[in-house]
Amino acid sequence: MEFSAMVARENDGGIVLARETVGEDFLGAGEVTIKVHYSSANYKDLLAVTPRGGVVRKYPIVPGIDLTGEVIASGTDDFSPGDQVIVHGYDLGVARNGGFAEYSRVPAEWVVRLDGLDTRDAATIGTAGFTAAMSVQALLDRGLTPDDGSVLVTGATGGVGTVAIDILSGLGFEVIASTGKTDANDLLAELGANEVIGRLPLDSDAKPRPLNKANWAAAVDSVGGASLAYVLSAIGYGGAVAVSGLTGGTEVPATVLPFILRGVSLLGIDSVFLPIEKRRALWAALGKELRPRHLSTIESFAPITEVDSVLQSIKSGSHSGRTVIGVAGEF
Ligand SMILES: NC(=O)c1ccc[n+]([C@@H]2O[C@H](COP(=O)([O-])OP(=O)(O)OC[C@H]3O[C@@H](n4cnc5c(N)ncnc54)[C@H](OP(=O)(O)O)[C@@H]3O)[C@@H](O)[C@H]2O)c1
């Protein structure tokens, strides 16, 4: 069996991503073989092709932390040829070959059968959108309701941000979107944001305060860094922040005061090692009650041959929403 893949190889201290014809050895071990329809572009895929990006354990590798497609062979009764599936997380695209290839073989316990979403919708949601859904679910599980007040979403035009806004507004929450992009108001309003503000803190030169006026009941934060410290200082009594990302940095210069004086909670969100039963249940919800209503607004499309330039647009900060990478028929 021979097929096409985008392979990332180390070269002179850099990493080169290029199309190659590869063989069965690129499929690896597992019970389920999938013809890949779509992958997507995630921040982590950019790190996979960035020297010292810190996510890939060993090169060469086929990046692509998301893949959706059709089962073509299965060594387990749990899946049958023709099943429409998504695989993301675990080692995919970081420690074993991922979605930037025509075929993939994975362990059955990584595979989610799609219900209520086609393979393109699921790729639009992808890891980033799934992380948004996990963040919203964590706030709901903590008892948050629209009556509690508004919910802040940082990194609003990003993959996590756009899907979080869409899901939250669909559930009836008042949503405040924080973005660094000055031309994103129309997009964010279309997704359901009630108000758009700049990146936080709004005055980056002001001396940080441990507590600020309580502005929001809760937040979905994929930015981290000084932004997260500010967000924590302005969450209302008993509120919570679901934290998934680090685009604004890993150091969080916060104090304990929001936690001990306002009972604020920090909810850690990790999509990578979420156990498969919880993963399948949340994908089922994404096809029903948590289904984002504006996937066509959030989605852009690029063929696999253009994936490198899409990843570079994430690096330059010009990317917004979710870019689906067409794989089948696009090499
Ligand atoms: N925990 C998990 O399982 C998990 C899963 C998926 C993603 N993540 C993480 O979540 C983060 C977002 O992922 P994504 O896929 O949504 O990425 P993305 O599509 O690239 O979006 C990130 C957004 O962050 C904002 N941003 C970028 N640079 C920034 C900076 N220097 N300071 C503040 N904001 C900045 C931008 O939004 P604006 O221009 O609108 O401000 C950007 O659109 C990443 O750190 C990613 O690694 C974690």
The ligand as an SDF file (V2000), in Angstrom:
LIG
                    3D

 48 52  0  0  0  0  0  0  0  0999 V2000
   -5.8780   22.1880   26.7650 N   0  0  0  0  0  0  0  0  0  0  0  0
   -6.1550   21.6170   25.5980 C   0  0  0  0  0  0  0  0  0  0  0  0
   -6.4960   20.4310   25.5030 O   0  0  0  0  0  0  0  0  0  0  0  0
   -6.0710   22.4620   24.3770 C   0  0  0  0  0  0  0  0  0  0  0  0
   -6.7360   22.0890   23.2090 C   0  0  0  0  0  0  0  0  0  0  0  0
   -6.7360   22.9720   22.1080 C   0  0  0  0  0  0  0  0  0  0  0  0
   -6.0200   24.1470   22.1930 C   0  0  0  0  0  0  0  0  0  0  0  0
   -5.3260   24.4280   23.3280 N   0  0  0  0  0  0  0  0  0  0  0  0
   -4.5680   25.6650   23.4550 C   0  0  0  0  0  0  0  0  0  0  0  0
   -5.4740   26.7350   23.4180 O   0  0  0  0  0  0  0  0  0  0  0  0
   -4.8600   27.8720   22.8160 C   0  0  0  0  0  0  0  0  0  0  0  0
   -5.7350   28.3530   21.6720 C   0  0  0  0  0  0  0  0  0  0  0  0
   -5.8060   27.3380   20.6870 O   0  0  0  0  0  0  0  0  0  0  0  0
   -6.5430   27.6580   19.3190 P   0  0  0  0  0  0  0  0  0  0  0  0
   -6.5230   26.4180   18.5170 O   0  0  0  0  0  0  0  0  0  0  0  0
   -7.8330   28.3490   19.6090 O   0  0  0  0  0  0  0  0  0  0  0  0
   -5.5020   28.6990   18.7000 O   0  0  0  0  0  0  0  0  0  0  0  0
   -5.7530   29.8290   17.6030 P   0  0  0  0  0  0  0  0  0  0  0  0
   -6.8540   29.4350   16.7020 O   0  0  0  0  0  0  0  0  0  0  0  0
   -4.4200   30.1360   17.0690 O   0  0  0  0  0  0  0  0  0  0  0  0
   -6.3150   31.0530   18.4680 O   0  0  0  0  0  0  0  0  0  0  0  0
   -5.5700   31.6410   19.4810 C   0  0  0  0  0  0  0  0  0  0  0  0
   -6.0850   33.0500   19.7010 C   0  0  0  0  0  0  0  0  0  0  0  0
   -5.3960   33.5870   20.8300 O   0  0  0  0  0  0  0  0  0  0  0  0
   -5.2770   34.9840   20.6330 C   0  0  0  0  0  0  0  0  0  0  0  0
   -3.8560   35.3300   20.7720 N   0  0  0  0  0  0  0  0  0  0  0  0
   -2.8700   35.0220   19.9370 C   0  0  0  0  0  0  0  0  0  0  0  0
   -1.7060   35.5130   20.3870 N   0  0  0  0  0  0  0  0  0  0  0  0
   -1.9880   36.1460   21.5440 C   0  0  0  0  0  0  0  0  0  0  0  0
   -1.2260   36.8640   22.4860 C   0  0  0  0  0  0  0  0  0  0  0  0
    0.0890   37.0370   22.3390 N   0  0  0  0  0  0  0  0  0  0  0  0
   -1.8530   37.3640   23.5690 N   0  0  0  0  0  0  0  0  0  0  0  0
   -3.1630   37.1790   23.7370 C   0  0  0  0  0  0  0  0  0  0  0  0
   -3.9610   36.5270   22.8540 N   0  0  0  0  0  0  0  0  0  0  0  0
   -3.3540   36.0120   21.7840 C   0  0  0  0  0  0  0  0  0  0  0  0
   -5.7960   35.3160   19.2510 C   0  0  0  0  0  0  0  0  0  0  0  0
   -7.1520   35.7290   19.4140 O   0  0  0  0  0  0  0  0  0  0  0  0
   -7.5750   37.2820   19.2540 P   0  0  0  0  0  0  0  0  0  0  0  0
   -6.7770   37.8170   18.1020 O   0  0  0  0  0  0  0  0  0  0  0  0
   -9.0390   37.2150   18.9950 O   0  0  0  0  0  0  0  0  0  0  0  0
   -7.2130   37.9520   20.5300 O   0  0  0  0  0  0  0  0  0  0  0  0
   -5.7880   33.9900   18.5530 C   0  0  0  0  0  0  0  0  0  0  0  0
   -6.7560   33.9220   17.5410 O   0  0  0  0  0  0  0  0  0  0  0  0
   -3.4660   27.4040   22.4030 C   0  0  0  0  0  0  0  0  0  0  0  0
   -2.5490   27.7600   23.4110 O   0  0  0  0  0  0  0  0  0  0  0  0
   -3.5990   25.9150   22.3110 C   0  0  0  0  0  0  0  0  0  0  0  0
   -2.3650   25.2570   22.5060 O   0  0  0  0  0  0  0  0  0  0  0  0
   -5.3400   23.6200   24.4020 C   0  0  0  0  0  0  0  0  0  0  0  0
  1  2  1  0
  2  3  2  0
  2  4  1  0
  4  5  1  0
  4 48  2  0
  5  6  2  0
  6  7  1  0
  7  8  2  0
  8  9  1  0
  8 48  1  0
  9 10  1  0
  9 46  1  0
 10 11  1  0
 11 12  1  0
 11 44  1  0
 12 13  1  0
 13 14  1  0
 14 15  2  0
 14 16  1  0
 14 17  1  0
 17 18  1  0
 18 19  2  0
 18 20  1  0
 18 21  1  0
 21 22  1  0
 22 23  1  0
 23 24  1  0
 23 42  1  0
 24 25  1  0
 25 26  1  0
 25 36  1  0
 26 27  1  0
 26 35  1  0
 27 28  2  0
 28 29  1  0
 29 30  1  0
 29 35  2  0
 30 31  1  0
 30 32  2  0
 32 33  1  0
 33 34  2  0
 34 35  1  0
 36 37  1  0
 36 42  1  0
 37 38  1  0
 38 39  2  0
 38 40  1  0
 38 41  1  0
 42 43  1  0
 44 45  1  0
 44 46  1  0
 46 47  1  0
M  CHG  2   8   1  16  -1
M  END
$$$$
